[in-house]
Amino acid sequence: MSLTAHAEFSCPYCMAKNDLEIDEENDLNQQQIADCQICCSPIEVVVTADYHGGFNIVAKTDSE
């Protein structure tokens, strides 16, 4: 059994799809900095749980 869940989000700089592994016990409601897998720009990421058992991912540039 995997302890992480897989999710995708779009980079706010280049709009490329990025993969994110989410540890449901430690990552929810925490702000993280992730580098885009394509353009390498720093992205502020916040992951929250939604009502359907999935995740909401808010990805912002560092200047927003």
HELIX and SHEET records of a PDB file:
SHEET    1   A 2 THR A   4  SER A  10  0                                        
SHEET    2   A 2 LYS A  17  ASP A  23 -1                                        
SHEET    1   B 3 GLN A  31  ASP A  35  0                                        
SHEET    2   B 3 PRO A  42  ALA A  49 -1                                        
SHEET    3   B 3 PHE A  55  THR A  61 -1                                        
END                                                                             
